[in-house]
Amino acid sequence: MATGIRVSRREDVLRLLESSDEPLTVAALAELLGTHPNTVRLHLDRLVSDGLVERTTDGRGVPGRPAQLFQRVRKAPAAAPGRYRMLAEILVENLAASAQPQRAAIEAGRRWGRREAEQQPGREPVDGLVDLLERVGFQPRGCTADGRVDVCRCPFLELAREHPDVVCSVHLGLMQGALQAWGDDTAVDRLERREDPDVCTAHLVGRIA
């Protein structure tokens, strides 16, 4: 292979480490690539800095300075969607089994909403609420002059059909907590479940514009 400092060479280094069952030394990588060890070191330093490769040492007790070894950082596998569904079911059923499920769900939602709002302090309340709903997976439709916000495409629709009082109460609390955190006169009075199961309406009171 041709020598030289280029991105494709760095990708070659990464591919070799990815396919190797054990960490490799600079010398081993240089031999496999047919390039100078100093070139390999430059690429390894950048890969380590980027968090793609980790550096270890050979601890086998060989006399002299221990050799540096490099290996690809192994990322933990992403959780399957079914695992999140299972966790959501457990949490919803736990709220549903409480003495006052709707109150418990609203309080849980308020804590969630306050935490989310505190990450964006000083937001204009109505615009902030619409943005927050989008971030958590809804498709809200602006705010009307009389303070209605249609909340469409619930990301928890299946659970909402099974436990509407709990799931909808969590969402009501989410909106209430966010507006409380922004410290404005605007508040969500209630969340109306419409005949269409995928569209609810939040009714805002106080200063809307």
C-alpha positions in Angstrom: 0.0 0.0 0.0 1.1 3.6 -0.6 2.3 5.5 2.5 1.1 9.0 3.5 -1.1 10.8 6.0 -4.6 10.6 4.7 -8.1 9.8 6.1 -8.4 6.6 4.1 -5.3 5.3 5.9 -6.9 6.1 9.2 -10.0 4.2 8.2 -7.7 1.2 7.2 -6.3 1.3 10.8 -9.8 1.3 12.2 -10.9 -1.6 10.0 -7.9 -3.7 11.0 -8.6 -3.2 14.7 -12.3 -3.9 14.1 -11.6 -7.2 12.5 -8.9 -8.3 15.0 -9.8 -10.7 17.8 -7.1 -9.2 20.0 -5.3 -5.8 20.5 -2.6 -5.0 18.0 0.8 -3.2 18.4 1.9 -0.3 16.2 4.5 -2.5 14.6 1.8 -5.1 13.7 -0.5 -2.5 12.2 2.4 -1.0 10.2 3.4 -4.4 8.8 -0.2 -5.2 7.8 -0.6 -1.8 6.2 2.8 -1.7 4.6 3.5 1.7 6.0 5.8 3.4 8.5 5.1 2.9 12.2 5.2 6.7 12.7 2.3 7.1 10.3 0.3 4.5 12.2 1.0 6.3 15.5 -0.3 9.6 14.1 -3.6 7.9 13.1 -3.9 6.0 16.4 -3.4 9.1 18.4 -6.3 10.7 16.5 -8.5 7.7 16.8 -7.8 7.5 20.6 -8.6 11.2 20.9 -11.9 10.7 19.0 -12.9 7.9 21.4 -12.9 5.2 18.7 -9.8 3.3 19.8 -8.4 2.6 23.3 -4.8 2.2 24.3 -3.6 -0.6 26.7 -0.3 -2.2 27.6 1.0 -5.7 27.3 1.0 -7.0 30.8 2.5 -10.4 30.2 5.6 -9.7 32.3 8.0 -9.5 29.3 11.3 -7.8 30.4 11.7 -4.2 29.2 9.2 -1.5 28.5 5.7 -2.9 28.0 4.4 -2.7 24.4 1.4 -0.5 23.7 -1.6 -2.3 22.4 -4.6 -0.8 20.6 -8.1 -2.1 20.2 -11.4 -0.8 18.8 -13.7 0.6 21.5 -16.7 -1.8 21.7 -20.0 0.0 22.0 -22.8 -1.6 24.0 -25.6 -2.8 21.8 -28.6 -0.6 21.6 -31.6 -1.8 23.6 -34.3 -3.4 21.4 -37.6 -1.4 21.1 -39.4 -4.2 22.9 -37.3 -3.7 26.0 -38.5 0.0 26.2 -42.0 -1.2 25.7 -41.7 -3.6 28.5 -40.2 -0.9 30.8 -43.0 1.5 29.9 -45.7 -1.2 30.7 -44.1 -1.9 34.1 -44.1 1.8 35.0 -47.6 2.5 33.7 -49.0 -0.6 35.5 -47.3 0.5 38.7 -48.9 3.9 38.5 -52.3 2.3 37.7 -52.0 0.2 40.8 -51.4 3.1 43.1 -54.1 4.4 45.5 -54.7 7.5 43.3 -53.4 6.6 39.9 -54.3 9.8 38.1 -52.8 12.1 40.7 -49.6 9.9 40.8 -49.4 10.0 37.0 -49.8 13.8 36.9 -47.1 14.3 39.6 -44.8 12.0 37.7 -45.4 14.0 34.5 -44.9 17.3 36.3 -41.5 16.2 37.6 -40.5 15.2 34.0 -41.8 18.4 32.6 -40.0 20.6 35.1 -36.7 18.8 34.4 -37.1 19.2 30.6 -38.1 22.9 30.9 -35.1 23.7 33.2 -32.8 22.7 30.4 -34.2 25.6 28.3 -34.8 28.4 30.8 -36.5 31.6 29.8 -38.6 30.1 27.0 -41.7 31.9 25.8 -44.3 29.4 27.3 -46.5 28.6 24.4 -43.6 28.2 21.9 -41.6 26.3 24.5 -44.5 23.9 25.1 -45.0 23.2 21.4 -41.2 22.5 21.1 -41.2 20.2 24.1 -44.1 18.2 22.8 -42.2 17.8 19.5 -39.1 16.7 21.3 -40.9 13.9 23.2 -42.4 12.5 20.0 -45.8 14.3 19.5 -46.8 16.3 16.5 -48.5 19.3 18.1 -50.5 21.9 16.0 -49.7 25.4 17.2 -51.9 27.3 19.6 -55.3 28.8 18.6 -56.5 32.2 19.8 -58.7 30.6 22.4 -55.8 28.6 23.9 -56.2 25.2 22.3 -53.2 23.0 21.3 -54.0 19.8 19.4 -51.6 17.1 20.5 -51.3 14.6 17.6 -49.6 11.2 17.0 -49.1 10.1 20.6 -45.8 8.2 20.8 -47.3 6.0 23.5 -50.6 5.3 21.7 -50.8 1.6 22.4 -50.3 2.1 26.2 -52.7 5.1 26.1 -55.4 2.9 24.7 -54.9 0.3 27.5 -54.4 2.8 30.4 -55.8 6.2 29.1 -56.2 7.7 32.5 -52.6 7.1 33.5 -50.9 7.9 30.2 -52.9 11.0 29.5 -52.4 12.2 33.0 -48.7 11.8 32.6 -48.8 14.0 29.5 -51.0 16.5 31.3 -48.5 16.7 34.1 -45.6 17.0 31.6 -47.2 20.2 30.1 -48.1 21.6 33.5 -44.7 21.0 35.0 -42.9 22.6 32.0 -45.1 25.8 32.2 -44.6 26.0 36.0 -40.8 25.8 35.5 -40.9 28.7 33.0 -42.7 30.7 35.7 -45.4 32.2 33.5 -49.1 32.9 34.0 -49.9 30.4 31.2 -51.1 26.9 32.4 -52.7 23.8 31.1 -56.1 23.5 32.6 -57.0 20.1 31.1 -56.2 17.6 28.4 -59.3 16.6 26.4 -59.3 13.2 24.8 -61.0 13.4 21.4 -63.0 10.8 19.5 -60.0 10.3 17.3 -57.7 8.3 19.6 -54.5 9.9 18.1 -55.5 13.5 18.7 -56.0 15.2 22.1 -56.5 18.8 22.9 -54.7 20.7 25.6 -56.7 23.7 26.9 -54.5 26.6 28.0 -55.5 29.3 30.4 -53.9 32.6 31.5 -51.6 34.6 29.3 -51.7 32.9 25.9 -50.2 35.4 23.5 
